Amino acid sequence: YMNNTKPVKPETRVKIQEAIEKLNFLPNASARNLKIKSSNEIAVILPNLNDAYYIDIFKGIEKVFQSSNYFVNVAFSDEIPDKEILLINNFLKKNISGAIVITCQPDNTDFFDQNFIQRNIPLVVIDRQIKDLETNFICFDNFSAIKKITESLIQNNYSRIGLVVGPEEYYCESECIEGYKIAHIEHNLKIDSDMILHTNLSKEDAFRMGISLIADKKPDAIITSAESIAKGIIEAAHL
């Protein structure tokens, strides 16, 4: 059934598939990994390499593992949930020793719980916290950073401040929004929700958002949460 090499009765196929789903079974890529339970491979899944931030993260990860018996295998989700799932499943077939992920599906808790937590495979999540999942989580203090930037602009008499971020379901982006709002509240400034825009974190989408924001709202300043967004906004400002 698994190799699709011989015909299997329909009722038998149903039973096998039910067992696969119940046991969360995945075929292994090599007999060696199956025998020793895990390989010396660490999976790293990043959104892309278009942003210097992700390049720096990967360089740091790679540097740490250079002096270990593990090797790093990196892949890119391109912010596509289905692609990320496919990548993770392919890595799991190799019996990886662990994974480091910047996920594009932080609400897909069951998937990560079943494939990592329940199988005792170490998982480190960066920036985008997975909802209600007890695992290793690392992020910058985006709340404080954006709050301080916003406060600095306000203190320099910028009152119409735009904020362009990624999807709000990403923890790092929601923290940026919260820092921006708190800075306004503490300085008795009204929060204009139309000054907060969400992009898909691409330069092109940020450019379109920037054109609209600058033309319609005429902000004094614009804060962004990512280099890719900043590049799009700068092009929009020039235009």
C-alpha positions as CSV (number, residue, x, y, z in Angstrom):
1,Y,0.0,0.0,0.0
2,M,2.7,2.5,1.0
3,N,4.9,1.8,-2.1
4,N,1.9,1.4,-4.4
5,T,3.6,-1.6,-6.0
6,K,0.8,-4.1,-5.8
7,P,-3.0,-3.9,-5.7
8,V,-4.7,-3.7,-2.3
9,K,-8.4,-4.4,-1.6
10,P,-10.4,-1.2,-1.0
11,E,-11.4,-2.3,2.5
12,T,-7.8,-3.0,3.3
13,R,-6.7,0.3,2.0
14,V,-9.2,2.1,4.3
15,K,-7.9,0.2,7.3
16,I,-4.3,0.9,6.5
17,Q,-5.0,4.6,6.0
18,E,-6.9,4.8,9.2
19,A,-4.0,3.2,11.1
20,I,-1.5,5.6,9.4
21,E,-3.5,8.6,10.5
22,K,-4.1,7.3,14.0
23,L,-0.4,6.5,14.6
24,N,0.8,9.6,12.7
25,F,3.1,7.3,10.7
26,L,5.6,8.6,8.2
27,P,7.9,6.4,6.1
28,N,11.6,6.8,6.8
29,A,14.0,8.0,4.1
30,S,16.8,5.5,5.1
31,A,17.1,2.2,7.0
32,R,20.0,3.6,8.9
33,N,18.0,6.5,10.4
34,L,15.2,4.1,11.2
35,K,17.6,1.8,13.1
36,I,19.3,4.5,15.1
37,K,16.0,6.4,15.7
38,S,17.4,9.8,14.4
39,S,20.0,11.3,12.1
40,N,22.5,14.0,12.8
41,E,20.5,16.4,10.6
42,I,19.0,19.6,11.9
43,A,16.2,21.1,9.8
44,V,16.0,24.8,9.4
45,I,12.9,26.3,7.7
46,L,13.0,30.1,7.0
47,P,10.5,32.2,5.1
48,N,13.1,33.3,2.5
49,L,16.6,34.7,2.1
50,N,15.5,38.1,0.7
51,D,15.7,39.7,4.1
52,A,19.1,40.3,5.7
53,Y,17.5,39.4,9.0
54,Y,16.9,35.8,7.9
55,I,20.4,35.6,6.5
56,D,21.9,36.6,9.8
57,I,19.8,34.1,11.7
58,F,20.9,31.3,9.3
59,K,24.6,32.3,9.6
60,G,24.3,32.2,13.4
61,I,22.7,28.8,13.4
62,E,25.2,27.4,10.9
63,K,28.1,28.8,13.0
64,V,26.9,27.0,16.1
65,F,26.6,23.7,14.4
66,Q,30.0,23.9,12.6
67,S,31.7,22.7,15.8
68,S,29.2,19.9,16.4
69,N,28.5,16.5,14.9
70,Y,25.3,17.8,13.4
71,F,24.8,19.3,10.0
72,V,22.2,21.9,9.0
73,N,19.7,21.4,6.1
74,V,17.9,24.7,5.2
75,A,14.7,25.1,3.2
76,F,12.4,28.0,2.5
77,S,8.6,28.1,2.8
78,D,8.1,31.4,0.8
79,E,5.3,32.1,3.4
80,I,3.2,29.3,1.9
81,P,1.6,27.0,4.6
82,D,1.2,24.0,2.3
83,K,4.8,24.2,1.2
84,E,6.0,24.5,4.8
85,I,4.0,21.4,5.7
86,L,5.5,19.5,2.8
87,L,9.0,20.6,3.8
88,I,8.5,19.5,7.4
89,N,7.1,16.1,6.4
90,N,10.0,15.5,4.1
91,F,12.4,16.4,6.9
92,L,10.6,14.1,9.3
93,K,10.9,11.2,7.0
94,K,14.7,11.5,7.4
95,N,14.3,11.2,11.2
96,I,15.9,14.6,11.9
97,S,17.3,15.3,15.3
98,G,15.5,18.6,15.6
99,A,14.1,21.6,13.8
100,I,14.4,25.4,13.9
101,V,11.4,27.1,12.3
102,I,10.1,30.5,11.5
103,T,6.6,29.4,10.7
104,C,4.0,30.9,8.4
105,Q,1.2,29.0,10.1
106,P,1.3,29.9,13.8
107,D,-2.3,28.8,14.3
108,N,-1.7,25.3,13.1
109,T,-1.0,24.0,16.6
110,D,-2.2,20.5,16.1
111,F,0.3,19.9,13.2
112,F,3.3,20.9,15.3
113,D,2.1,19.1,18.4
114,Q,1.5,15.8,16.6
115,N,4.7,15.9,14.6
116,F,7.2,17.3,17.1
117,I,5.9,17.4,20.7
118,Q,4.2,14.0,20.7
119,R,7.2,12.4,18.9
120,N,9.7,14.0,21.2
121,I,11.5,15.8,18.4
122,P,13.1,19.1,19.6
123,L,11.6,22.1,18.0
124,V,12.8,25.7,18.3
125,V,10.4,28.4,17.0
126,I,11.7,31.9,16.2
127,D,9.7,35.1,16.1
128,R,6.3,33.7,15.3
129,Q,5.0,31.9,18.3
130,I,2.8,28.9,17.7
131,K,-0.5,29.3,19.5
132,D,-0.8,27.2,22.8
133,L,2.3,25.1,21.9
134,E,4.8,24.4,24.7
135,T,8.1,24.4,22.9
136,N,11.3,26.5,22.7
137,F,10.5,30.0,21.5
138,I,13.0,32.8,20.7
139,C,12.2,36.4,19.7
140,F,13.4,40.0,19.9
141,D,11.5,42.4,22.2
142,N,9.6,43.9,19.3
143,F,7.1,45.5,21.7
144,S,9.8,47.7,23.4
145,A,11.7,48.4,20.2
146,I,8.7,49.8,18.3
147,K,7.4,51.6,21.4
148,K,10.7,53.4,21.7
149,I,10.9,54.2,18.0
150,T,7.3,55.6,18.1
151,E,8.0,57.6,21.3
152,S,11.1,59.1,19.7
153,L,9.2,60.2,16.7
154,I,6.4,61.7,18.8
155,Q,8.9,63.6,21.0
156,N,10.3,65.0,17.7
157,N,6.9,66.4,16.8
158,Y,5.9,63.7,14.4
159,S,2.2,63.1,15.1
160,R,1.0,61.3,12.0
161,I,3.0,58.1,12.1
162,G,2.3,55.1,9.9
163,L,3.0,51.5,10.8
164,V,3.4,48.9,8.1
165,V,3.8,45.3,9.3
166,G,3.2,41.7,8.3
167,P,0.2,39.5,9.2
168,E,-1.2,40.2,12.7
169,E,-1.4,36.5,13.6
170,Y,2.4,36.5,13.7
171,Y,3.5,37.1,17.3
172,C,6.4,39.4,16.3
173,E,4.1,41.6,14.2
174,S,1.3,41.8,16.8
175,E,3.9,42.9,19.4
176,C,5.0,45.7,17.0
177,I,1.4,46.9,16.8
178,E,1.0,46.8,20.5
179,G,4.2,48.8,21.1
180,Y,3.0,51.4,18.5
181,K,-0.4,51.7,20.2
182,I,0.9,52.0,23.8
183,A,3.3,54.8,22.7
184,H,0.3,56.7,21.3
185,I,-1.8,56.1,24.4
186,E,0.9,57.2,26.8
187,H,1.4,60.4,24.9
188,N,-2.4,61.1,24.7
189,L,-2.5,60.7,20.9
190,K,-5.5,59.2,19.1
191,I,-4.8,55.9,17.3
192,D,-5.9,56.0,13.7
193,S,-6.4,52.4,12.6
194,D,-6.1,53.4,9.0
195,M,-2.4,54.3,9.7
196,I,-1.7,50.6,10.5
197,L,-1.3,48.5,7.4
198,H,-0.7,44.8,7.0
199,T,1.3,43.3,4.1
200,N,2.3,39.8,3.1
201,L,5.9,40.8,4.0
202,S,6.9,41.1,0.3
203,K,8.5,44.2,-1.2
204,E,5.9,44.4,-3.9
205,D,2.9,44.3,-1.5
206,A,4.6,46.9,0.7
207,F,5.1,49.2,-2.3
208,R,1.4,49.0,-3.1
209,M,0.5,49.7,0.5
210,G,3.0,52.5,0.7
211,I,1.5,54.3,-2.3
212,S,-1.9,54.1,-0.8
213,L,-0.8,55.2,2.7
214,I,1.3,58.1,1.5
215,A,-1.3,59.4,-1.0
216,D,-4.3,59.0,1.3
217,K,-3.0,59.6,4.8
218,K,0.1,61.8,4.2
219,P,2.0,60.5,7.2
220,D,4.9,62.4,8.8
221,A,6.9,59.2,9.2
222,I,6.5,55.4,8.6
223,I,7.7,52.6,10.7
224,T,8.1,49.1,9.3
225,S,8.8,45.7,10.9
226,A,10.9,44.2,8.2
227,E,13.6,45.1,5.6
228,S,11.5,43.8,2.7
229,I,8.6,46.1,3.8
230,A,11.0,49.0,4.2
231,K,12.4,48.6,0.7
232,G,8.9,48.7,-0.8
233,I,7.9,51.8,1.3
234,I,11.1,53.6,0.3
235,E,10.3,53.1,-3.4
236,A,6.7,54.2,-2.8
237,A,8.0,57.4,-1.1
238,H,10.4,58.2,-3.9
239,L,7.6,57.8,-6.4
